[in-house]
Amino acid sequence: MTNSLAEPLTVSAERGRVMGGSASFAVVGASETGGASCLAQAADLDRLWSRFRQDSDISALNHSAGQPTSVEPRTVRLIREMIAAHERTSGDFDPTLLPSLVERGYDASRLDPELRTTLAAGTRPSAPLSEISIEGSIVTLPPGMSLDGGGIGKGLAADLIVQRAMSAGAAGAMAEIGGDIVVAGCAPDGQAWRIGVEDPFNSGSHVDVVRLNDGAIATSSRLKRRWTVAEGTVVHHLTDPRSLRSAATPAVAVTVIASTGAVAESLTKSGFLRPLDAFFDLLAAEGAAGLVISEDGTAHRSTMWETYS
């Protein structure tokens, strides 16, 4: 979509920190929803979905001991996206791995260490997600299951925020939450949105720049959330659902372009768990594009990637 108007489009932009990291928003053209409203929406979704907040919907579910629990419609949407992502990736994406993550030491919020994850007794990594029951706004998890909104929550939040801005009359909108970016409509310059893919080894520089009209791009890196456990081993937050340990992978960073933030975010997980060819085959089957940065700094691009260059 391009701007054919003679007058320049107004842009309402806002930056902040939410959902465990930095966030930025831009709303182009007249709209009832501006950048500050987008940030407030992200904070509201964080309160609903954060595993670090004891009053969140996710924490209520994680302590429900198999009992039916009433949650917000947006939380129902999140859980449905989790189930779809688990199926899409044949289990590479698994939101039930929270006990393993907490056991390895990732139990406190990176933004506020006073906020900590607590798990009920008997909680364990437990698929299949097909055992989750959803009836309207009532969700029932199998006993012992816990959920972690994590990355897919960021992607879905960006989706919902952009959808709301466009529905409110914006000519264009962008939401970026912790590396997950969703765009729609006119960019501020009236052309396509230009998005840089950060070099994981050199913060502030880019390995590529892509152009998007509508859609999403998500990047996950095993260099971002790392910590040292008691025996001195450095671990990261990307968990292999088969070993329940930090994924042992030559991939340092994975970027996926897809139709939505939730889809793009979920597909990045497969980039750390599959051989490169198998990962690119998955992306092609999903109509997505990907870029993988390996340990030696080599950038590997799927065949569809050049469509966005």
Backbone torsions as a table, in degrees:
resi	resn	phi	psi	omega
1	MET	NA	131.1	178.0
2	THR	-119.3	159.9	-179.1
3	ASN	-94.1	115.1	178.9
4	SER	-97.9	3.9	-177.6
5	LEU	-78.6	148.2	179.0
6	ALA	-71.9	-36.4	-178.2
7	GLU	-78.9	139.4	177.6
8	PRO	-66.2	147.9	179.6
9	LEU	-78.4	140.3	174.8
10	THR	-78.8	151.9	179.8
11	VAL	-132.0	126.9	173.4
12	SER	-106.7	114.2	-175.4
13	ALA	-119.8	153.2	179.9
14	GLU	-152.8	143.5	175.3
15	ARG	-124.7	155.6	177.5
16	GLY	-174.1	-170.7	177.3
17	ARG	-125.8	126.0	-176.4
18	VAL	-160.2	156.4	178.9
19	MET	53.7	40.8	174.1
20	GLY	84.0	6.4	-179.5
21	GLY	-170.0	-163.4	-178.3
22	SER	-80.3	156.8	179.4
23	ALA	-148.7	149.7	175.6
24	SER	-145.9	150.0	-175.0
25	PHE	-140.9	146.9	176.0
26	ALA	-142.7	131.6	176.5
27	VAL	-120.5	123.9	-174.2
28	VAL	-103.4	130.8	178.2
29	GLY	83.8	171.6	-178.7
30	ALA	-62.6	133.1	-178.2
31	SER	-160.2	153.0	173.5
32	GLU	-76.0	-11.1	-178.2
33	THR	-117.9	117.4	178.0
34	GLY	-105.6	-176.8	-177.8
35	GLY	-59.5	-41.1	-179.9
36	ALA	-63.8	-37.3	177.4
37	SER	-65.7	-36.9	178.0
38	CYS	-62.6	-43.8	178.3
39	LEU	-62.8	-40.2	178.2
40	ALA	-63.5	-38.0	177.1
41	GLN	-63.4	-42.0	179.0
42	ALA	-61.8	-41.5	178.3
43	ALA	-64.9	-37.5	177.5
44	ASP	-64.2	-42.3	178.3
45	LEU	-67.9	-34.7	176.1
46	ASP	-61.8	-40.8	178.3
47	ARG	-64.3	-31.5	178.9
48	LEU	-75.6	-37.1	-165.1
49	TRP	-112.1	-7.4	-175.4
50	SER	-70.1	131.6	174.6
51	ARG	-76.6	-10.1	-179.2
52	PHE	-89.4	-9.6	-178.1
53	ARG	-105.9	124.3	-175.5
54	GLN	-70.3	-19.4	-178.9
55	ASP	-98.3	11.4	-179.6
56	SER	-81.4	160.7	174.7
57	ASP	-60.5	-40.1	-178.7
58	ILE	-64.1	-42.5	178.0
59	SER	-65.4	-38.1	177.4
60	ALA	-61.3	-42.6	177.7
61	LEU	-65.3	-41.5	-177.0
62	ASN	-68.7	-17.5	177.4
63	HIS	-110.5	16.2	-173.4
64	SER	-82.4	-11.7	177.9
65	ALA	52.2	40.4	177.0
66	GLY	80.8	7.3	-178.7
67	GLN	-92.8	147.4	176.7
68	PRO	-58.3	136.6	-175.4
69	THR	-133.0	131.1	178.6
70	SER	-83.4	128.3	179.4
71	VAL	-132.8	167.8	178.6
72	GLU	-66.5	150.9	175.3
73	PRO	-54.9	-34.9	179.3
74	ARG	-66.6	-29.7	176.1
75	THR	-73.0	-36.5	173.8
76	VAL	-59.1	-43.5	178.6
77	ARG	-59.7	-43.4	178.9
78	LEU	-59.2	-46.0	-177.8
79	ILE	-66.3	-38.3	176.5
80	ARG	-64.2	-37.6	176.7
81	GLU	-65.4	-37.9	176.7
82	MET	-60.6	-46.6	-179.0
83	ILE	-62.5	-44.6	179.5
84	ALA	-63.5	-40.0	-179.8
85	ALA	-66.4	-39.2	177.6
86	HIS	-60.4	-42.9	179.7
87	GLU	-70.5	-42.2	-177.4
88	ARG	-59.0	-38.0	-174.9
89	THR	-101.1	9.6	-178.7
90	SER	53.3	38.4	174.9
91	GLY	93.5	-4.2	176.1
92	ASP	-60.6	-43.8	173.3
93	PHE	-86.3	120.4	-178.7
94	ASP	-140.8	106.3	-176.9
95	PRO	-81.1	6.0	-178.5
96	THR	-97.3	12.1	-173.4
97	LEU	-90.7	12.2	-176.9
98	LEU	-55.3	-42.2	179.4
99	PRO	-57.1	-39.1	178.5
100	SER	-66.2	-40.1	-179.9
101	LEU	-65.1	-43.6	178.3
102	VAL	-65.5	-40.8	179.7
103	GLU	-61.4	-34.5	-180.0
104	ARG	-82.0	-1.3	171.5
105	GLY	111.0	2.3	179.4
106	TYR	-97.3	76.0	-177.4
107	ASP	-115.0	-9.5	-177.3
108	ALA	-115.0	147.8	177.3
109	SER	-64.4	139.2	177.3
110	ARG	-73.6	-22.1	178.6
111	LEU	-88.1	-34.2	-178.4
112	ASP	-141.9	94.6	-176.9
113	PRO	-59.2	-13.8	176.7
114	GLU	-72.9	-20.6	177.8
115	LEU	-89.3	121.0	-173.9
116	ARG	-131.6	151.9	177.0
117	THR	-83.0	131.1	171.5
118	THR	-120.2	142.2	-179.3
119	LEU	-119.9	144.8	177.6
120	ALA	-71.8	154.9	177.1
121	ALA	-58.7	139.2	178.3
122	GLY	85.9	2.5	178.8
123	THR	-71.4	139.2	-177.2
124	ARG	-150.3	157.3	172.4
125	PRO	-61.0	125.8	-168.7
126	SER	-153.7	92.6	164.8
127	ALA	-92.6	166.2	11.8
128	PRO	-90.0	151.5	177.6
129	LEU	-71.2	-12.8	179.2
130	SER	-63.9	-15.0	179.5
131	GLU	-84.0	-4.8	175.2
132	ILE	-74.0	132.5	178.0
133	SER	-104.0	130.5	177.2
134	ILE	-127.0	119.0	176.3
135	GLU	-130.7	100.4	-175.2
136	GLY	64.7	-122.2	178.8
137	SER	-98.1	9.0	-179.7
138	ILE	-100.5	122.1	-179.6
139	VAL	-117.6	135.0	177.1
140	THR	-124.5	117.4	175.2
141	LEU	-90.3	146.8	172.6
142	PRO	-59.6	146.5	178.0
143	PRO	-54.2	134.0	178.5
144	GLY	92.0	-11.4	-179.6
145	MET	-86.3	142.0	171.4
146	SER	-131.8	155.5	-178.6
147	LEU	-121.9	147.7	176.7
148	ASP	-127.2	111.8	-179.9
149	GLY	-60.1	-40.4	174.0
150	GLY	40.7	-135.1	-175.2
151	GLY	-63.0	-40.4	-176.9
152	ILE	-65.2	-27.4	174.6
153	GLY	-65.3	-38.1	176.9
154	LYS	-65.4	-44.7	-179.9
155	GLY	-62.6	-45.4	179.7
156	LEU	-67.0	-39.0	177.4
157	ALA	-58.5	-43.9	178.3
158	ALA	-62.8	-39.8	176.4
159	ASP	-58.2	-50.7	-175.5
160	LEU	-65.2	-38.0	-178.3
161	ILE	-67.6	-43.4	178.7
162	VAL	-67.0	-41.8	177.8
163	GLN	-58.3	-43.0	-178.3
164	ARG	-66.9	-40.6	179.6
165	ALA	-63.9	-42.3	179.9
166	MET	-67.6	-37.9	178.3
167	SER	-66.3	-25.9	-179.5
168	ALA	-85.9	4.7	174.2
169	GLY	107.3	6.6	179.7
170	ALA	-67.0	148.1	172.7
171	ALA	-79.5	-25.2	178.2
172	GLY	-162.9	160.3	179.5
173	ALA	-155.4	149.9	176.5
174	MET	-139.0	134.3	173.4
175	ALA	-129.0	126.6	176.9
176	GLU	-123.6	119.8	-179.0
177	ILE	-130.7	107.0	176.3
178	GLY	55.7	38.8	177.4
179	GLY	95.2	-6.0	175.1
180	ASP	-100.5	122.4	-174.1
181	ILE	-123.6	131.2	175.6
182	VAL	-124.7	135.3	179.9
183	VAL	-132.6	156.4	175.1
184	ALA	-155.7	148.1	173.7
185	GLY	69.3	-155.0	-175.3
186	CYS	-69.6	135.5	168.4
187	ALA	-78.7	166.0	-179.4
188	PRO	-56.8	-29.0	179.2
189	ASP	-90.5	6.6	179.5
190	GLY	79.9	1.6	-179.8
191	GLN	-113.2	-159.4	177.7
192	ALA	-72.3	154.9	175.8
193	TRP	-72.5	128.7	177.5
194	ARG	-100.4	123.6	-174.1
195	ILE	-128.0	123.5	178.3
196	GLY	-85.6	140.1	174.9
197	VAL	-99.3	113.6	-172.8
198	GLU	-65.6	140.6	172.5
199	ASP	-74.1	116.9	-176.5
200	PRO	-65.0	-18.4	-179.2
201	PHE	-97.2	-7.5	-175.2
202	ASN	-147.3	85.5	-177.3
203	SER	-56.9	134.2	179.3
204	GLY	99.0	-13.2	175.8
205	SER	-112.5	162.9	-174.4
206	HIS	-119.5	144.8	173.4
207	VAL	-90.6	-16.6	179.5
208	ASP	-166.8	161.4	173.6
209	VAL	-130.1	129.5	-178.6
210	VAL	-116.5	162.3	178.2
211	ARG	-118.7	129.1	178.2
212	LEU	-128.9	137.9	171.4
213	ASN	-92.9	-51.1	176.8
214	ASP	-144.3	135.3	178.8
215	GLY	141.9	-158.4	-173.0
216	ALA	-144.9	152.4	173.7
217	ILE	-137.5	130.4	-177.9
218	ALA	-129.2	139.6	178.2
219	THR	-125.3	131.8	172.8
220	SER	-120.2	142.9	-179.5
221	SER	-137.1	140.2	176.4
222	ARG	-87.4	5.4	176.5
223	LEU	-96.7	-9.4	-173.3
224	LYS	-81.4	-54.2	-177.4
225	ARG	-110.7	90.2	-179.4
226	ARG	-126.4	151.3	176.9
227	TRP	-155.7	165.3	-177.7
228	THR	-105.3	126.9	178.8
229	VAL	-86.6	176.4	-170.2
230	ALA	-54.4	-41.1	-177.3
231	GLU	-79.5	5.1	176.3
232	GLY	91.4	3.5	179.5
233	THR	-81.9	136.0	175.5
234	VAL	-86.2	126.0	179.9
235	VAL	-122.9	167.7	178.8
236	HIS	-134.3	175.1	-169.1
237	HIS	-85.3	-9.2	-177.6
238	LEU	-85.2	105.8	-171.6
239	THR	-94.5	134.7	173.0
240	ASP	-80.7	117.2	-176.9
241	PRO	-66.6	-14.1	178.6
242	ARG	-84.8	-42.8	-178.2
243	SER	-95.5	-16.8	-174.7
244	LEU	61.4	25.1	175.7
245	ARG	-120.9	171.0	174.5
246	SER	-57.0	133.5	-176.3
247	ALA	-59.3	127.3	174.2
248	ALA	-88.7	108.6	-168.3
249	THR	-150.8	145.0	173.6
250	PRO	-76.2	-13.0	179.6
251	ALA	-76.8	130.4	177.4
252	VAL	-96.6	-40.1	179.1
253	ALA	-144.7	143.6	-179.5
254	VAL	-130.3	129.2	177.9
255	THR	-121.1	134.6	-179.7
256	VAL	-129.2	135.7	171.7
257	ILE	-105.9	126.7	-177.9
258	ALA	-149.4	-177.2	-174.9
259	SER	-70.2	-33.4	-178.6
260	THR	-135.2	162.2	177.3
261	GLY	-64.6	-39.2	-179.6
262	ALA	-64.2	-42.1	179.2
263	VAL	-67.8	-46.7	-178.8
264	ALA	-60.0	-46.1	-179.2
265	GLU	-61.1	-45.6	-177.2
266	SER	-65.2	-35.8	-178.6
267	LEU	-70.6	-24.9	178.7
268	THR	-60.3	-30.6	-177.3
269	LYS	-61.0	-38.1	-180.0
270	SER	-64.5	-25.5	179.1
271	GLY	-66.7	-21.9	177.7
272	PHE	-93.7	-10.7	-171.5
273	LEU	-116.7	-14.1	-177.2
274	ARG	-116.9	153.7	169.6
275	PRO	-57.7	153.6	-172.9
276	LEU	-55.9	-46.7	-178.4
277	ASP	-62.7	-41.6	179.7
278	ALA	-66.1	-36.2	177.9
279	PHE	-65.9	-46.0	-179.9
280	PHE	-65.3	-32.6	175.3
281	ASP	-63.9	-41.1	177.3
282	LEU	-61.4	-45.5	-179.9
283	LEU	-60.9	-43.2	-179.9
284	ALA	-61.8	-40.5	179.3
285	ALA	-64.9	-28.0	-179.0
286	GLU	-95.8	3.0	-178.5
287	GLY	68.5	29.4	-177.4
288	ALA	-114.0	167.2	177.7
289	ALA	-124.8	153.2	-177.5
290	GLY	-146.6	157.1	175.2
291	LEU	-134.8	128.4	-179.5
292	VAL	-120.5	127.6	175.2
293	ILE	-100.7	122.1	-179.0
294	SER	-91.6	174.4	-175.3
295	GLU	-60.5	-30.0	-179.9
296	ASP	-85.0	4.1	178.0
297	GLY	90.0	-0.8	180.0
298	THR	-70.8	136.5	177.2
299	ALA	-100.0	122.5	179.3
300	HIS	-109.7	124.6	-176.6
301	ARG	-115.2	138.1	175.2
302	SER	-73.5	165.7	-174.6
303	THR	-63.3	-31.3	-177.8
304	MET	-79.4	-11.0	-175.2
305	TRP	-59.8	-40.1	-177.0
306	GLU	-62.2	-17.6	177.3
307	THR	-61.0	-26.3	-174.6
308	TYR	-105.5	0.9	-178.0
309	SER	-79.9	NA	NA
